[in-house]
Amino acid sequence: GESVGLHLPTLSVQEGDNSIINCAYSNSASDYFIWYKQESGKGPQFIIDIRSNMDKRQGQRVTVLLNKTVKHLSLQIAATQPGDSAVYFCAETNTGRRALTFGSGTRLQVQP
Amino acid sequence: DGGITQSPKYLFRKEGQNVTLSCEQNLNHDAMYWYRQDPGQGLRLIYYSQIVNDFQKGDIAEGYSVSREKKESFPLTVTSAQKNPTAFYLCASSIRDEQFFGPGTRLTVL
């Protein structure tokens, strides 16, 4: 993904609403995708992953959708809570490469 | 406790000095990675190692060096050749595709 410099896209939601965070990836050869959550001053924390042979995967309160046709990934968070406030990154890789390529991130702000 | 540790948490360096950031994991993972994160940006890959005694350059390897003498350890040296080293440095390890991250080291050049 391209850098957006110091100004991350920000999504503000009310507590209890559903959140949708989007990510466009660049490499059509990518076959594995991960969403990470990063709180200020900490390392990224794994949320959910999906392989290219799937288009949807659900976890606890989170769902990842993959649209390979338009190279688009989304993260849906149900019943968003103040503890969900963080920066969210998508990452992509392919089996041959192993190392991840990260998107530029989206800041989620949950208003009480 | 299993996990990835990085030390120190904060590091200050004078211009022209080399510094080494530590990364240790007890997860028995084969692969380890170093990323750099600048304010408001995503992570960029510096170096990675898929097995002991082997490592590859990532997207921004210039001014950095690594070693992988032990499976558990993957130290990163930031050399004086790195023109803008002030950043947040993250180490990760993986056994397949999912990467687990350490808490990071914030390096500031004075």
Interface residues (C-beta under 8 A of the other chain):
Chain A: G1 S3 V4 G5 L6 H7 L8 Y32 I34 Y36 G41 K42 G43 P44 Q45 F46 D49 F89 A91 T93 T95 R98 A99 L100 T101 F102 G103 S104 G105
Chain B: I4 A31 Y33 Y35 P39 G40 Q41 G42 L43 R44 L45 Y48 Q50 G58 L90 A92 S94 D97 E98 Q99 F100 F101 G102 P103 G104 R106
